[in-house]
Amino acid sequence: MEILFACIGTTAAIIGIKTDFLNDKVSNWSWRVIMTANIGLLVSLSVSLYTESKMIKGKQMYLFKIPAALLAGSLVFFLNPMVQRADITRFCLISLSGHLLVSFSAYIQSASIQGFWQFNKTLFIRFLTSVLYSAVLYIGLAAAMSATKFLFNFDIGSHAYAILWVCITGLFNTIFFLSGVPEDLPALNEDFSYPKGLKVFTQYVLIPLATVYVMILLAYEAKILVEWNLPKGLVSNIILGYAVFGILSLLLVFPIREQAENGWIKTYARSFYFLMLPLIALLFLAAGTRVFRYGITELRYFLILLAFWLLLITIYSLVSHRQNIKLIPVSLCVFALLAVYGPQSAFSVSVLSQTRILTGIFQKNNAFEHGKMVRLKKINKKDGIRAAQTLRYIVEHYDYQILQHYLSQDLNLIADSLANTREMAKVDRFSSQYDLRIKKTEWLQNHLGLGEFSTYADVDDSDQQPANETYLIKDSQTGLLHVTGYDFILEESTTDERGKTNMAGPINFEKSYKGNGLLFIRLNNDSAVFNIKGLVSNLLKDPVELNSHKETNAHSRSTYQYNLPSVLLSISQDTKNFRIIYKINSIRFNGDQNKRVKDITYTNGVFLIKAR
């Protein structure tokens, strides 16, 4: 049954590849079948391991396997990532739960921790081996296909390599891995062998890495206490990194912890979990700060959930004398499943939090009548940005049908109208769902009077900075360039901030462009610096009337274009032996809505050089 799911998923992937995933309906069902097949394989494998551990065989075994397979297969009707981005997260959570279930399904009621550890060690090594074999097989066959095409001019088709990769990873890799799953589970309980390499890897790689993490975190926690500042969002990732390295290192050396020469393991374990306590408090503080300011999103929900899980594992490890490492995958599996569906799930809690924030802003600004949101007549910038961000987050993650209760318009009719616009007819089918989602967001923001705030960052951006705008400054004068009185003219352009150019001729010319908007020039032994960023900043501050227009692409990103006279786009520098004029044709840069320059992305122009 596991191989059947592998065949179904592989077939769906091949169908998607053959249609280039351009047919919306075929692509949608291909992804849904692939996701369901992955979950079905994991659930079936878990049930197989459970029935084998209980010595259940024959027809009785299928009384367990068939209902489990049908339950997993039914998810194909519930997971629809083309419509709701949240279903991608749901799939990842269910798949994670399935992998964890495989790790302990054969030992649900067994008291043997030794067998549990040996079983998972065998699976881990088998997985690495199957990945290596699959990679070598793919490279070898792909090279053979290329040789056949080259030598015999044989047309293998544009999809051949992708289909080969899918077949090897979906079928060969799966079958090879399954063939290495231990059959004699009771024998593992008496297996006390231990790879020496694991101890070396843990003692000299994982534990030093965990130590580096904890030193950084403790120093940062001391800094917070001294300066009394709220923690930065990135600190959560560092704490989770320390927890992963630490727990993984303890799991890898678990079987040899009682040996006399390995007394350091118990010392390290206790110190690790003691140090986790202040770090978990910091994790709660970092997550709570963002939740208090911006509400709960899926990512913040998972962060809080992981913080509670780490607290549970830490308290158990410090209090319990009987260390049962099965608690780690079992508890994490339960936590992941609780986050998938139901009122306590990440998605329900996130929707509730974000819709409360959105409707609260409309109530505050007198635009909430009879339980419905109406067009805002007046709103301050802070509330407007917050409402636009929240609205975008809800539509992108859950589709805008979730807001039907708060709107008088029929959103199904609006969606049909948006899907049949001329703009959508020009969009390639691969990105049609994505562009339709953007259209829905734009329609809602404009309908509710939030269009002017649409370019600000998402609610998951804790710093709440406005999104970058793209600016282009061009020379408004076209035609020939008069260069009377100069000895050399040299064209210049750069798109790489780290770019460096050397040219040899009558004079040795060297150019390097730095990320802070400075262009460094060296002519023989003379050097000059051109401050491009400074020039642009001064131009945007100049009160002279600028000829400009704004263009907006399909992804709501704006480009402002300014056409200026040549005299404003020239910089001159004198060195000991040369006079240099940099005459700029165009400059492209990123900035915020207040026209503050962030970074120069492209320049194009010429150098006029005269020997003195």
Secondary structure, 3 states (H helix, E strand, C coil): CHHHHHHHHHHHHHHHHHCCCCCHHHHHHHHHHHHHHHHHHHHHHHHHHHHHHCCCCCHHHHHHHHHHHHHHHHHHHCCCCCCCCHHHHHHHHHHHHHHHHHHHHHHCCCCCHHHHHHHHHHHHHHHHHHHHHHHHHHHHHHHHHHHHHHHHCCCCCCCHHHHHHHHHHHHHHHHHHHCCCCCCHHHHCCCCCCCHHHHHHHHHHHHHHHHHHHHHHHHHHHHHHHHCCCCCCCHHHHHHHHHHHHHHHHHHCHHHCCCHHHHHHHHHHHHHHHHHHHHHHHHHHHHHHHHHHHCCCHHHHHHHHHHHHHHHHHHHHHHCCCCCCCHHHHHHHHHHHHCCCCCCCHHHHHHHHHHHHHHHHHHHCCCEECCEECCCCCCCHHHHHHHHHHHHHHHHHHCHHHHHHHCCCCHHHHHHHHHCCHHHHCCCHHHHHHHHHHHHHHHHHHHCCCHHHCCECCCCCCCCCECCEEEEEEECCCCCCCCCCCCEEEEEEECCCCCEEEECCCCCEEEEECCCCEEEEEECCEEEEEEHHHHHHHHHHCCCCCEEEEEECCCCCEEEEEEECHHHHEEEEECCCEEEEEEEEEEEEEECCCCCEEEEEEEEEEEEEEEC
